[in-house]
Amino acid sequence: MAVGSGVAEAGPDGIVVESYVGARPADADQVLAPLIQEMRRRKYQVGAALGQDYDARVSRPSAGSVRATFDAEADAGIKQWAQGKFEDAVATLQPLVDEAQANPGALIAKPRLADAYLKALTGLGLSKQRLGDPAAAREAFDEVVRSFPTGGVARSTYGPQAAADFDARKKQVLADPKGRLAVKTADDATEIYINERLERRGFTEKELVPGTYRVVAKLGSLVSRVHRVEVRAGEERTIQIDPAFDSALRTAGWAGFSFESAADSEDHEAAFAARFGTAIGAPAVVVVSIDDVRGSRAIVGALVQLNGKEIRRASLALAPAPSQERFEVLARFLVGENVTTGIDVELDGAMPVLTGGGGTKIGPRPERPSAPASRWVGWPVITSVVALGAIGVSAYYLSKDGDCKDGSTNPACEPVYETKTGAIIGFAGGGVMAALTVYLIVTWPSAPKSTTAFVAPAGVDGAVAGISGSW
């Protein structure tokens, strides 16, 4: 995804994200710096600031582990509270609470840590209350209610007053109007955890007391980022989590994706970039990377629509070192301008378009022609046979209309054949089938046509455009 930082006060016109197979190149900051400078000038948000924005608004990574002494420190904090050392208790317990909330994967992997987390929350709330900070105390107690619906403050451990204070707060929280949270996943086998409690697989919908919830999805060894969701009274929130997307996403120091293989990148790069942009409300998404293009190292950039479709792609060779003007041209191309000088533009996949001395190709990738719909060859045969049969039978019955049924030629015989109406209906049906036969033949699918568009520079200020193919 991106490099650098900075967000325009009026809001960015788009975002730039980086994408790599494997680790990000060590010199990426240096290589991409001129392009990033040009993208910033065009009010595109990039780099560390973009990653921080995503962490704050959508989800953040989870380290997945807490300190080895977590349990022991929780017990020490409770002891400090019992001794009346409330400030010391807060100093001990607050870091434990923050650490647990930042790393729900640790509590999911080791459920025994949940008990230590409950101790830390309870001791923190009681200490804050004794220090004259009722708001902070309520915040801790509310988190106990959200994360431990069946839990509480034991009288035998914390005393009757502490238990009564917590029970009063819990009763008030549960009496308030609730909200709803629906969580969808990309795979029905994905486990969904809300505040470290396993709910269901694939999809879950719950009525919850208002507040902030930590939502994590787990599919095999893949664990998603931590999605912080604010549930409000009387409102319903729906989020979708894909552990594969989250495992590829990077937001620390740079914003982008690191794929395990070229196939994963090919399959998911555009869709993941669009999902990133949609999540933070970006109006446009550009993907850049450093890759080999026909044997030479190059910067590759693509403009991606928010529906996940890549609409244009270009590369800029890094040897010999490109001028700032060429970086500017690439930036202009990536924001949608039609420029032609000094960049390599793909019109259709990785197939290069021959160009003049500037090595320039331009234009979005065209739609690949879809194969014509298949049609069974037997349909025209069937409809023609039915048409001929209907007309033939109708002609026979029309010829019999008015003839004596006993075979005589007496004009006054009774009864006679009355087949005219049926014959007319048969003729009409045969006519319809004949028309259908003509339609099937006339509209028979033709072989797809192949065309290629190209643009090549001609001289210093000119260009030649054309189209070639078969018709």
C-alpha positions as CSV (number, residue, x, y, z in Angstrom):
1,M,0.0,0.0,0.0
2,A,1.5,3.4,0.8
3,V,4.6,5.3,2.0
4,G,4.9,8.6,3.9
5,S,2.3,10.5,5.8
6,G,0.0,13.5,5.6
7,V,-3.7,14.1,5.2
8,A,-5.2,17.2,3.5
9,E,-7.4,19.1,5.9
10,A,-10.3,19.2,3.4
11,G,-10.2,15.4,3.1
12,P,-8.2,13.3,0.7
13,D,-9.2,12.8,-2.9
14,G,-8.1,9.2,-2.6
15,I,-5.6,6.9,-1.0
16,V,-2.5,5.1,-2.1
17,V,-1.8,1.6,-0.7
18,E,1.2,-0.7,-1.4
19,S,1.1,-4.4,-2.3
20,Y,3.8,-7.0,-2.3
21,V,4.4,-10.8,-2.6
22,G,6.3,-11.5,0.6
23,A,8.2,-8.9,2.5
24,R,8.2,-5.2,1.6
25,P,11.5,-4.2,-0.1
26,A,13.9,-2.6,2.4
27,D,14.4,0.4,0.1
28,A,10.7,0.9,-0.6
29,D,10.6,4.3,1.2
30,Q,13.5,5.6,-0.9
31,V,12.3,4.2,-4.2
32,L,8.7,5.3,-3.8
33,A,9.4,8.8,-2.3
34,P,9.2,10.8,-5.6
35,L,5.9,9.2,-6.6
36,I,4.5,9.6,-3.1
37,Q,5.4,13.3,-3.2
38,E,3.5,13.7,-6.4
39,M,0.5,11.8,-5.0
40,R,0.5,14.0,-1.9
41,R,0.4,17.0,-4.2
42,R,-2.8,15.6,-5.6
43,K,-4.3,15.2,-2.1
44,Y,-3.9,11.4,-1.9
45,Q,-3.5,10.1,1.7
46,V,-0.5,7.7,2.0
47,G,1.8,5.9,4.3
48,A,1.9,5.7,8.1
49,A,-0.8,8.2,8.6
50,L,-3.1,6.1,6.4
51,G,-2.4,3.0,8.4
52,Q,-3.0,4.9,11.7
53,D,-6.3,6.1,10.3
54,Y,-7.4,2.6,9.4
55,D,-6.3,1.3,12.9
56,A,-8.4,4.0,14.6
57,R,-11.5,3.7,12.4
58,V,-11.8,0.0,11.4
59,S,-9.5,-2.5,13.2
60,R,-6.1,-2.8,14.6
61,P,-3.6,-5.7,14.7
62,S,-3.4,-7.9,17.7
63,A,0.0,-9.1,19.0
64,G,-1.8,-12.2,20.2
65,S,0.1,-12.5,23.5
66,V,0.3,-10.8,26.9
67,R,3.1,-10.7,29.5
68,A,4.0,-14.0,31.1
69,T,3.3,-12.5,34.6
70,F,-0.2,-11.3,33.7
71,D,-1.9,-13.6,36.3
72,A,0.5,-12.8,39.1
73,E,0.3,-9.0,38.5
74,A,-3.5,-9.1,38.6
75,D,-3.3,-10.8,42.0
76,A,-0.8,-8.2,43.1
77,G,-3.1,-5.4,42.1
78,I,-6.0,-6.9,44.0
79,K,-3.8,-7.2,47.1
80,Q,-2.8,-3.5,46.7
81,W,-6.5,-2.5,46.6
82,A,-7.3,-4.6,49.7
83,Q,-4.4,-2.8,51.5
84,G,-5.9,0.6,50.6
85,K,-3.1,1.4,48.2
86,F,-5.5,2.5,45.5
87,E,-3.1,4.5,43.4
88,D,-0.6,1.6,43.4
89,A,-3.4,-0.7,42.4
90,V,-4.4,1.5,39.4
91,A,-0.7,1.7,38.3
92,T,-0.6,-2.1,38.4
93,L,-4.0,-3.0,36.9
94,Q,-4.5,-0.3,34.2
95,P,-1.7,-1.6,32.0
96,L,-3.0,-5.2,32.4
97,V,-6.5,-4.1,31.3
98,D,-5.1,-2.1,28.3
99,E,-2.9,-5.1,27.3
100,A,-5.8,-7.6,27.4
101,Q,-8.1,-5.4,25.4
102,A,-5.4,-4.8,22.8
103,N,-4.7,-8.6,22.5
104,P,-7.9,-10.5,22.6
105,G,-6.3,-13.3,20.7
106,A,-4.3,-14.1,23.9
107,L,-7.4,-14.6,25.9
108,I,-9.0,-16.7,23.2
109,A,-5.9,-18.9,23.0
110,K,-5.7,-19.2,26.8
111,P,-9.1,-19.0,28.4
112,R,-7.6,-19.1,31.9
113,L,-6.4,-15.5,31.3
114,A,-10.0,-14.4,31.3
115,D,-10.2,-14.9,35.1
116,A,-7.1,-12.7,35.5
117,Y,-8.6,-10.0,33.2
118,L,-11.8,-10.1,35.3
119,K,-9.7,-9.5,38.5
120,A,-7.9,-6.6,36.9
121,L,-11.1,-4.9,35.7
122,T,-12.8,-5.4,39.1
123,G,-9.8,-4.1,41.1
124,L,-9.4,-1.2,38.7
125,G,-13.0,-0.1,39.0
126,L,-13.0,-0.4,42.8
127,S,-9.8,1.5,43.1
128,K,-11.0,4.3,40.8
129,Q,-14.2,4.5,42.9
130,R,-12.2,4.9,46.1
131,L,-10.0,7.6,44.4
132,G,-13.1,9.7,43.7
133,D,-13.4,9.0,40.0
134,P,-16.9,7.5,39.6
135,A,-16.9,7.9,35.8
136,A,-13.8,5.7,35.5
137,A,-15.3,3.2,37.9
138,R,-18.4,3.0,35.9
139,E,-16.4,2.4,32.7
140,A,-14.6,-0.6,34.3
141,F,-17.8,-2.0,35.8
142,D,-19.6,-1.6,32.4
143,E,-16.8,-3.6,30.7
144,V,-17.3,-6.4,33.3
145,V,-21.0,-6.5,32.3
146,R,-20.2,-6.6,28.6
147,S,-17.4,-9.2,28.8
148,F,-18.6,-11.3,31.7
149,P,-22.5,-11.4,31.5
150,T,-22.7,-14.0,34.3
151,G,-19.8,-12.6,36.3
152,G,-19.9,-10.3,39.2
153,V,-18.1,-9.0,42.3
154,A,-17.9,-11.7,44.9
155,R,-18.8,-10.5,48.4
156,S,-16.4,-13.1,50.0
157,T,-13.5,-11.6,48.0
158,Y,-14.3,-7.9,47.7
159,G,-16.7,-7.2,50.6
160,P,-20.4,-6.4,50.8
161,Q,-20.1,-2.7,49.9
162,A,-18.1,-3.4,46.7
163,A,-20.5,-6.1,45.7
164,A,-23.5,-3.9,46.3
165,D,-22.0,-1.0,44.3
166,F,-21.3,-3.3,41.3
167,D,-24.7,-5.0,41.5
168,A,-26.4,-1.6,41.4
169,R,-24.4,-0.5,38.3
170,K,-25.1,-3.8,36.6
171,K,-28.8,-3.6,37.2
172,Q,-28.9,-0.1,35.7
173,V,-26.8,-1.1,32.6
174,L,-29.1,-4.1,31.9
175,A,-32.2,-2.0,32.3
176,D,-31.1,0.5,29.6
177,P,-32.2,0.1,26.0
178,K,-30.0,-2.3,24.0
179,G,-28.5,-2.4,20.5
180,R,-27.9,-5.2,18.0
181,L,-24.7,-6.4,16.5
182,A,-24.5,-8.7,13.4
183,V,-21.2,-10.2,12.4
184,K,-20.7,-11.9,9.0
185,T,-17.6,-13.8,7.8
186,A,-16.4,-14.9,4.4
187,D,-16.4,-18.6,5.4
188,D,-19.1,-20.5,7.3
189,A,-16.4,-22.3,9.3
190,T,-15.0,-19.1,10.7
191,E,-15.4,-18.8,14.5
192,I,-16.7,-15.4,15.8
193,Y,-15.6,-14.1,19.2
194,I,-17.2,-11.0,20.8
195,N,-15.2,-9.8,23.8
196,E,-13.3,-13.0,23.7
197,R,-16.4,-15.2,24.0
198,L,-17.0,-17.7,21.3
199,E,-20.4,-17.1,19.7
200,R,-21.1,-18.9,16.5
201,R,-19.5,-19.8,13.1
202,G,-20.1,-17.9,9.9
203,F,-22.7,-15.5,11.2
204,T,-24.0,-14.3,14.5
205,E,-26.5,-11.6,15.6
206,K,-26.8,-10.5,19.2
207,E,-28.7,-8.0,21.4
208,L,-26.1,-6.2,23.5
209,V,-25.9,-3.5,26.1
210,P,-24.4,-0.3,24.6
211,G,-20.7,0.1,24.5
212,T,-17.5,-0.8,22.7
213,Y,-17.0,-4.4,21.7
214,R,-13.9,-6.3,20.5
215,V,-14.8,-8.7,17.6
216,V,-12.3,-11.2,16.3
217,A,-12.7,-14.0,13.8
218,K,-10.7,-17.2,13.6
219,L,-10.4,-19.6,10.7
220,G,-7.9,-22.4,11.5
221,S,-4.6,-20.7,12.2
222,L,-5.7,-17.4,10.7
223,V,-6.8,-14.9,13.3
224,S,-8.3,-11.6,12.2
225,R,-7.4,-8.1,13.4
226,V,-9.3,-6.7,16.4
227,H,-12.4,-4.9,15.2
228,R,-13.7,-2.4,17.7
229,V,-17.4,-1.9,17.2
230,E,-19.5,0.8,19.0
231,V,-23.0,-0.6,19.8
232,R,-25.5,2.1,20.5
233,A,-29.0,1.8,22.1
234,G,-31.7,1.2,19.6
235,E,-29.3,0.8,16.7
236,E,-28.1,-2.2,14.7
237,R,-24.5,-2.5,13.5
238,T,-23.3,-5.0,10.8
239,I,-19.7,-5.8,10.1
240,Q,-18.0,-8.4,7.9
241,I,-14.7,-9.9,8.8
242,D,-12.4,-11.9,6.5
243,P,-9.3,-13.4,8.3
244,A,-7.5,-13.8,5.0
245,F,-7.9,-10.0,4.3
246,D,-6.8,-9.2,7.9
247,S,-3.8,-11.5,7.8
248,A,-2.5,-9.8,4.6
249,L,-3.1,-6.3,5.8
250,R,-0.3,-4.1,7.1
251,T,-0.7,-0.8,8.8
252,A,2.4,-0.3,10.9
253,G,4.8,2.2,9.3
254,W,3.2,1.7,5.9
255,A,-0.3,0.8,4.7
256,G,-0.8,-2.1,2.3
257,F,-0.8,-5.9,1.8
258,S,1.7,-8.6,2.0
259,F,0.6,-11.7,0.1
260,E,2.1,-15.2,0.5
261,S,2.2,-16.0,-3.2
262,A,1.9,-14.4,-6.6
263,A,-1.4,-16.3,-7.1
264,D,-2.8,-14.8,-3.9
265,S,-1.8,-11.3,-5.1
266,E,-3.4,-11.9,-8.5
267,D,-6.6,-13.2,-7.0
268,H,-7.1,-10.7,-4.1
269,E,-5.1,-7.5,-4.6
270,A,-7.7,-5.3,-6.3
271,A,-10.6,-6.6,-4.2
272,F,-8.6,-6.1,-0.9
273,A,-7.6,-2.6,-2.0
274,A,-11.2,-1.7,-2.7
275,R,-12.3,-3.1,0.6
276,F,-9.7,-1.0,2.4
277,G,-10.8,2.1,0.6
278,T,-14.5,1.4,1.3
279,A,-13.9,0.8,5.0
280,I,-12.5,4.3,5.5
281,G,-14.7,6.1,3.0
282,A,-12.0,6.8,0.4
283,P,-13.3,8.2,-2.9
284,A,-10.5,6.5,-5.0
285,V,-7.9,3.8,-4.4
286,V,-4.4,3.5,-6.1
287,V,-2.2,0.4,-5.6
288,V,1.5,0.7,-6.0
289,S,4.3,-1.9,-5.7
290,I,7.9,-2.5,-6.7
291,D,8.2,-5.5,-9.0
292,D,10.1,-6.9,-12.0
293,V,8.6,-5.9,-15.4
294,R,10.0,-7.8,-18.3
295,G,13.3,-8.4,-16.5
296,S,13.8,-4.9,-15.1
297,R,12.9,-3.5,-11.7
298,A,10.0,-1.0,-11.9
299,I,7.3,0.8,-9.9
300,V,3.9,-0.6,-10.8
301,G,0.7,1.4,-10.1
302,A,-2.9,0.6,-10.7
303,L,-6.2,2.5,-10.3
304,V,-8.9,0.4,-8.7
305,Q,-12.6,1.1,-8.5
306,L,-14.4,0.6,-5.2
307,N,-16.2,-2.4,-6.7
308,G,-12.8,-4.2,-6.8
309,K,-12.3,-3.7,-10.6
310,E,-8.9,-2.6,-11.8
311,I,-9.4,0.0,-14.5
312,R,-5.9,1.1,-15.5
313,R,-2.3,0.0,-14.8
314,A,1.1,1.4,-15.7
315,S,4.8,0.8,-14.7
316,L,7.9,3.0,-14.6
317,A,11.2,1.4,-15.1
318,L,13.8,2.3,-12.4
319,A,16.9,1.7,-14.6
320,P,18.1,4.1,-15.8
321,A,17.0,6.3,-12.9
322,P,13.7,8.1,-14.0
323,S,13.4,11.9,-13.8
324,Q,10.9,13.6,-11.5
325,E,8.9,14.4,-14.7
326,R,8.3,10.7,-15.3
327,F,7.1,10.3,-11.7
328,E,4.7,13.2,-12.2
329,V,3.4,11.5,-15.4
330,L,2.8,8.3,-13.6
331,A,1.0,10.1,-10.8
332,R,-1.2,11.9,-13.3
333,F,-2.0,8.6,-15.0
334,L,-2.9,7.0,-11.7
335,V,-5.4,9.8,-10.8
336,G,-7.2,9.3,-14.1
337,E,-5.5,11.7,-16.6
338,N,-4.6,10.6,-20.2
339,V,-0.9,11.0,-20.4
340,T,1.6,9.2,-22.7
341,T,5.2,10.1,-22.1
342,G,7.7,7.9,-20.3
343,I,5.5,5.2,-18.7
344,D,4.5,1.7,-19.7
345,V,0.7,1.2,-19.7
346,E,-1.0,-2.2,-19.9
347,L,-4.1,-2.3,-22.0
348,D,-4.9,-6.0,-21.5
349,G,-3.2,-8.0,-18.7
350,A,0.5,-8.3,-18.9
351,M,0.7,-8.3,-22.7
352,P,2.8,-5.2,-23.7
353,V,1.7,-2.9,-26.5
354,L,4.4,-1.9,-28.9
355,T,5.4,1.7,-28.7
356,G,7.9,4.2,-30.1
357,G,11.1,5.5,-28.5
358,G,9.4,6.7,-25.3
359,G,8.3,3.2,-24.4
360,T,4.8,4.5,-23.7
361,K,1.5,2.6,-23.7
362,I,-1.8,4.1,-22.4
363,G,-5.4,3.4,-21.6
364,P,-7.4,1.2,-19.2
365,R,-7.5,-2.5,-19.6
366,P,-10.4,-3.2,-21.9
367,E,-13.2,-5.6,-21.1
368,R,-12.3,-9.1,-22.1
369,P,-14.9,-10.3,-24.6
370,S,-17.1,-12.9,-23.1
371,A,-17.8,-16.1,-24.9
372,P,-21.0,-16.2,-26.9
373,A,-23.9,-18.1,-25.2
374,S,-24.0,-21.6,-26.5
375,R,-27.2,-22.8,-28.3
376,W,-28.0,-26.4,-29.1
377,V,-27.9,-27.1,-32.8
378,G,-31.0,-29.3,-32.6
379,W,-33.5,-26.5,-31.9
380,P,-33.8,-25.2,-35.5
381,V,-34.3,-28.8,-36.7
382,I,-37.0,-29.5,-34.2
383,T,-38.9,-26.3,-34.9
384,S,-38.7,-26.8,-38.6
385,V,-40.0,-30.4,-38.4
386,V,-42.9,-29.3,-36.1
387,A,-43.7,-26.4,-38.6
388,L,-43.8,-28.7,-41.6
389,G,-45.8,-31.4,-39.7
390,A,-48.4,-28.8,-38.5
391,I,-48.8,-27.4,-42.0
392,G,-49.0,-30.8,-43.6
393,V,-51.6,-32.1,-41.2
394,S,-53.6,-28.9,-41.4
395,A,-53.7,-29.2,-45.2
396,Y,-55.0,-32.7,-45.0
397,Y,-57.8,-31.8,-42.6
398,L,-58.7,-28.8,-44.7
399,S,-59.1,-31.1,-47.7
400,K,-61.4,-33.3,-45.8
401,D,-63.7,-30.5,-44.6
402,G,-67.3,-31.0,-45.9
403,D,-66.7,-34.6,-47.1
404,C,-69.1,-37.4,-46.2
405,K,-67.9,-39.5,-43.3
406,D,-69.3,-42.6,-45.0
407,G,-67.1,-42.0,-48.0
408,S,-70.0,-41.3,-50.4
409,T,-70.1,-38.4,-52.8
410,N,-73.8,-37.5,-52.2
411,P,-74.0,-33.8,-51.7
412,A,-76.9,-34.2,-49.2
413,C,-75.1,-36.8,-47.1
414,E,-75.1,-36.6,-43.3
415,P,-72.9,-36.3,-41.3
416,V,-69.9,-34.6,-42.9
417,Y,-66.4,-33.7,-41.7
418,E,-66.2,-30.3,-40.0
419,T,-62.4,-29.8,-39.9
420,K,-61.9,-26.2,-41.2
421,T,-61.5,-24.5,-37.8
422,G,-58.9,-27.1,-36.7
423,A,-57.0,-26.8,-39.9
424,I,-56.8,-23.0,-39.6
425,I,-55.5,-23.3,-36.1
426,G,-52.9,-25.9,-37.3
427,F,-51.8,-23.5,-40.1
428,A,-51.4,-20.7,-37.6
429,G,-49.3,-22.9,-35.3
430,G,-47.2,-24.1,-38.2
431,G,-46.6,-20.5,-39.2
432,V,-45.4,-19.6,-35.7
433,M,-43.0,-22.5,-35.6
434,A,-41.7,-21.6,-39.1
435,A,-41.1,-18.0,-38.0
436,L,-39.2,-19.3,-34.9
437,T,-37.1,-21.5,-37.1
438,V,-36.1,-18.4,-39.2
439,Y,-35.3,-16.5,-36.0
440,L,-33.1,-19.2,-34.6
441,I,-31.1,-19.4,-37.9
442,V,-30.7,-15.6,-38.3
443,T,-29.6,-15.0,-34.7
444,W,-27.2,-18.0,-34.5
445,P,-24.2,-16.9,-32.4
446,S,-21.1,-15.9,-34.3
447,A,-17.5,-16.5,-33.4
448,P,-16.0,-13.8,-31.1
449,K,-14.0,-11.0,-32.7
450,S,-10.6,-10.1,-31.5
451,T,-9.4,-6.5,-31.4
452,T,-6.5,-4.6,-29.8
453,A,-6.1,-0.9,-29.3
454,F,-2.8,0.8,-29.2
455,V,-1.2,4.3,-28.7
456,A,2.4,5.0,-29.6
457,P,4.3,8.3,-29.4
458,A,5.4,9.9,-32.7
459,G,8.1,12.4,-32.4
460,V,8.3,14.8,-29.4
461,D,4.8,16.0,-29.1
462,G,2.7,13.6,-31.2
463,A,1.2,10.2,-30.9
464,V,-0.3,7.6,-33.2
465,A,-3.4,5.7,-32.2
466,G,-4.9,2.6,-33.9
467,I,-6.9,-0.6,-33.6
468,S,-6.2,-4.0,-35.0
469,G,-8.0,-7.3,-35.0
470,S,-10.3,-9.7,-36.8
471,W,-13.9,-9.2,-37.8
